[in-house]
Amino acid sequence: MLVKYLAPAIMAIGAASAQSASTCTVSGGTTTINSQADATGLAKCKTVKGSVVVTKDVGGDFQLSGPETITGDLRIENNPNINSVGSDTLQMIGGEFRLVQTTQLNSINMLKLSSVSKLTFQSIGNAADMGMTQLNKVDEITISDSHLRNIDAINVTSIKSMNLDNNQFITKYEPAIKQITGDLIIQANGLDMEVSFPNLIWAMNMAVADVSKISFPSLQVVNGSARFDNNKFDSFSFPNLTQTKTGDISFVGNENMKNLTFPKLTQIGGGLLIANNTALTDSGDFPVLDTVVGAIKLRGNFTEAKFPKLQSVRGAFDLASTNDVTNDCKTLAKMAPTTQGGNGEIEGTFDCQSNNKEANQDTSGKTGSGDGVTGGSGSDKNSGNKNSGAAGLSVNAGLFLAAAGVLAQLLL
């Protein structure tokens, strides 16, 4: 019985050195709730030290009234019987608020909850919305495989990480977040999902897939990598992004994308990969890009490829187009390594190939073997598929493939 766990706190009333009766501590650090009656036994506890675990024996409407703070976790897992979870007093969860495999849950009402260290909602079957209008501090968020229709209740401005995937009814998301210090992953949510981060200024890593519209109007710095795969948007712009400090920028398989612009980007701290975006007829607009610390790999139906301010590529430069880009290849060849007749601004190998019908099929991080300008009229060599070499790749095949691996695992 729960009463035996509360007895020490109740007996401590009046003892000068004892803890307050409103603070309840249980042996082992975990309070196990097997019924609504057990939950009612916590009504006099303003603070519960440790975690609260609600077992699968609790069904129907679960209410936790009384506690204002749980210093550990609140966990409800593998419960097919619970219909709603609510509290009219709980304000802070010091650990994780975890709802997992609660397939009949249709309501979450924590109207005073303002702070959670980690929020994990996975496979919550029927909950249409989250009634957590005061929630303004969360460090880590994972919402996966839910029937939630919106997550606007999470009104945070800074988070460590967010993973939003396989939520078929979430079709729009516009948070107030200004800073993401870890990973942002958005993929496989509602059909034609629209995403906007109007206030985001700084991010660590981001991987976005399966969205129809996306906007980062204020973003200035990505400390790590930014990857966009298999989206449906017809244009993309980072209007205020100036640099990625250590990671890659990657756009792969965004079949509707016709425009790609980075008007203020001066440095990529890793590599640049643009591949198999079949509606894109140029290699992107990078008017002030000066330095790429890793490699540049471009694959597509380009009719032009221009980098007017580019002065330093510390990895390889490898371009292949289904169309003729010979003139731009010859311009870019001036930057090739000295061993290929250039000025050495490209430190890795240089490959620039026109009229390669298979250009869009190569989306890996591997670069060519240094064959110079090929495939066009007046080019140096006959065209061929140069996908196998990795000479001069100082970057980023590993990072490109690692990001792809993260997305693949999330879809499992």
N, C-alpha and C positions, 0 to 999 in steps of 0.2 A: 504493500500500500504506500501511496505517496506520502501519507501522513508521517510515517516514520522518518522520512528524509527531512521533513520540515521541522520536526521536533527540536533539533538542536537550536535552530534560529529562534523558535518561540520561547524556549527555556532561557534564552540569553537576555530576555527583556529585563531591564533593571540592573543588570551587571555592568559596572562602569567600564570594564575592559572588553566586554563582549560586543559582537557586531549588532547592528540595528536589526529589529525584527522584520524590517522591510527588505532586507537583503537575505536571500536564501541560497545556501550552498549545499550541494549534495555530494555524497561520497562517490568518488570516481569521476566527478565532473560532468555527468550526463543525467538529466531528468528524462525518464521515459514515460510517455503519455500513451496509455492503452485505452482510454475512454474520455469522454467529455467530462466526467466526474473528476478524473485525475487532473485535467486542465483547470477545473474550477478550484482545485486545491491550491493553485498558485495565485489565487486572487489577491492575497495580502502581500505578495512579494513584488515590490517595486523593481527590484533588481534580482535577476536570476544569474548566479555565477556559474558559468559552465554552459553546456549546450542543452537544447531541448529537442528530443526526437519523438516524433509522432508515428506510432506504428500503424501497420495495415489493418489493425483491429478497429481503428477509429473510422467511422463512416458518417455520411450525411453532412450536416453543417458543423464545422469545427470552429469554435470561438475561444480565443485566448485573451481573457480580460483580466486586468490587474497589473501584470508586469509592464514596466516602461522600458526596461533594458534587459537584453540577454547578452551576456558578455561573450558567449561562444556562438554556436550555430543554432539555427532553427531548421530542422530537416524533416521533410515528409517525402518518403520514397516508396515506390512499388506498392502504391495504395490504389486499388481499383474501386474503392467504395466511397471515398471522400468527395463531396460535391462542392463545398466552399471552405475557404480559409479566411478568417477575419480576426481583427483585434481593434478595439476602440481605444487602447491605451499604449500599445507598443510603439516606441519612438526610435529605438536603436538596436541593431543586431551587430555585435562586435565581430562576428565571424561571417559565416555563409548563410544566406537565406536560400535553401535548396528545395525545389519542388521537382521531382523526377519520377516519371512513370505514374502520374496521377491522371489516368485517362478519362475519368468522369468529372474532373474539376471544371466547374463552370463559373466560379466567382472568386476573385481575390480582393479582399477589402482590408487594407491596412491604412486607414485614413490619417493616422498620425505618424506613420513610419517615415523618418527623414534621413536615416543614415544606416547603410549596410556596407560591410567590407567587400563582400562578394555576393553577386546575385546570379543564381543558376536556375533557369527554368528549362527543362527538357522533357519532351513528350508529355505535355499537359494538354489533354485532349480537347476539352470543350470550353475553356475559359475565353470568353470573348474579349474582355478588357481587363486592365489592371487598375484597381481602385487604390492607388498609392500616390495621391496628388501632392503630398508633401515631400516625396523622396527627392532629395537634392544632393546627396553624397553617396556615391558608389565607386569603389575602386575597380572592380572587375565585373563584367557583364557577359553572361552567356545565355542566349535565348535561342533554342533550337527545337525544331520539329514540334512547334506549338500551333494552336488554333487562335492565338491572339490576333486581334485585328489592328491594334495599334499599341505602341509602347511610349506614347507621349508623356505618360506619368513619370518617366525617368527624366527628371529635369536637372541634369548635372552639367557642370561646365568644364570639369577636368576628370579624366579617368585614366586608369592604367591600360586597360584593354577592353575590347568589345568584340564578341563573336555573335553575329546575327545570321543564322542560316536555316533553310528548310522550314520557313514559317509561311505557309501558302496564302494566308489571308492578309499579311502585311504588305501593302502595295505602296506605301508612302512613309518616308522617315525624314524628319527635319529637326535634329536635335540642336540644343544650344551649346554644345561642346566646343570649347576653345583650345583644348590641349589633350592629346592622347600620347601617353608616355610609353605605351607598349604597342600591341598589335591591334589593328582594325581589320576585321574580316567580315565581309558582307557577301552572301551568295545564296542562290537557289531559294529565294523567297517568293513573294507573290508575283503573278504574271504582270509584266510591264511595270515593275517596281520603279518608283522615282525616289532619288536620294539627294538631299542637299545638306551640306554642313556650312551654313552661312557665316558662322563665327570661328570656325577652326583656323588657327594660326600656325600651330606646330604639331607635327605628328612623328611617331617613330617609324612604324611600318604599316602599310595598308595593302590589302588584296581584295579586289572588288570584282564580282562576276554576276551576270544575269540581271543587270538593271537596264532600264530603258532611258533613264535620264539621270545625270549626276552633276553635281556642282560643288566646287570648292573655291568660292570667290575670294576668300581672305587668306588662304593657306600660303605661307611664306617659306617654310622650311620643312622638308622631310628628312629626318635624321638617318633613317635607314632606306628601305626600298618601297616603291609604289608599283603595284602590279594590277593590270586591268585585262581580264580574259573573258572572251565569249559574252560580251555585253551587246545590248541592242541600241545604244545611243548612236545618233547620226553625227554628233560632233562632241569634241572634248577640249577643254581649255583649263590650264592652270594659270589664270591671269596674273597672279602675284607671286608665284613660286620662283624663288631665286636660286635654290640649290637643294640637292640631296647631299648630305655630308658623307655618308659611307656606303650607300646602297644604290640599287639599280632602279631604272625606270623601264617598264615593260608593258607593251600593248600587243596582245596576241588574240587573233580570232574574233575581233569585233567587226563583224561583216557589214554592218550598216554605216560605220564611221567614215565620213567624207572629209572631215576637218579635224586637225590635231594641232593645237597651238600652245606655245610656251613663250610668251612675249618677253618675260623678264628672267628666264632661266639662264644662268651664266656657268654653273658647274654641276656636273653629275659625279658624285663621289664613288659610284660603281660603274656599271655598264648601261648601255641603251639597247633595248631590243624592241623592234617594231616588225611584226611579221603576220602575214595572212589576214590582214585587214583589207578585204578585197575591193571595197569601195573607195579606198584611199588612193588617190592618184599622185600624191607627192609623199616624200618621206617625213612630212611634218614641218611645222613652221618653228624654227629655232633661231630667231634673228640675232640673238646676243650670246648664244652658247659658245663659251670659250674653251672650257676644259672638260674632258671626260677621263676620269681616273682609270676606268676599265676599258672594255671593248665596245665597239659599236657594231651591231648586226642589224641589217635591214633586209626584209624580204617582202615583196609585194608587186602590185601592178603600177609601179611608179612611172611617171613620164618626166619627173624631175626630182633631183635630190640636191638640196642646197644647204650649206652650213657656212654662211658668209663670214662669221667671226671666229670660227673654230681654229684654235692654234695648238692644241695639245690633246692627243689621244694616246694614253699610256699603254693601252692594249692594242688589239687588232682593229682594223676597219674592214668590214665585209658586207658588201651590198650586192643583191641580185634582184633584178626586175624582169617581169614578163615582157616589158616594153623596152624601147631603145633609150637609154640614158647615157649614151657615149660621151656627149659633150660635158655633162656634169661629172662623169667619171674622170675625164681628162683633167678637169679643174681640180678635183679632189686628189688626183694622182700626184700633184705637186707636193702634197704633204706626206707622201709615202716614205718608208724608211730609205735611208741613203743606199742601202743594198738593192733597192728597187728603183733607184734613180730620182728619189724625191729629196725633200729638205729635212726629213727625219722628224717632223712634227707628229707623225704617227709612228709610235715606237714598236708596235707589233707588225704583223704582216698586213699587206694591202691587197684587197680583192674587190673589183667592181665589175659586175657582169650584166650585160643587156640580153634581152631576148631569150631568157631562160624560162621555158614553159612550166617548169617545175618549181619555180621560185617560192610559191606560197606553201609548198609542202614541207619546207624546212623551217621549223619553229624551235629548234633546239638552241642551246647556248653555244654550240661549237662554231668556230669561225674557219675561214678558208686557209689555204696553204701558201698564199702569196703569189698569185698568178697575175696580179695587176689588172689592167683594163682588158676585158674580154667580151666577146659576143656581139659587138656592134660594128657598124661599117667603119673601117679605118682603125679598129682596135688592135691591140698588140697580139692577141692569140685567139684561136677559135673558141667558140662558146662550149661550155661543158658544165656539168653539175658539180660544184666544188663544196661539198658539204662535209667531207670526212676529216679534214685537218683540224688541228687545234693549236698550231704554232702561234706564239705571240699572245695567247689568251691569258692575260694577267688577271682576269676577273671572273669572272662572274658567271661562267657556265654553272659553277656550283650553286651560286645564289639563285640563278634563274630556275634551275631544276629543283632546288630546295623549296622555293615558293610554290612551284607547281605541285610538289609532293604534299605540302600542307593542305592545299585546296582539294587534292584527290582524297586525302584521308578524311576530310570533313564530309565528303559526299558518301563515304561508306556507311 
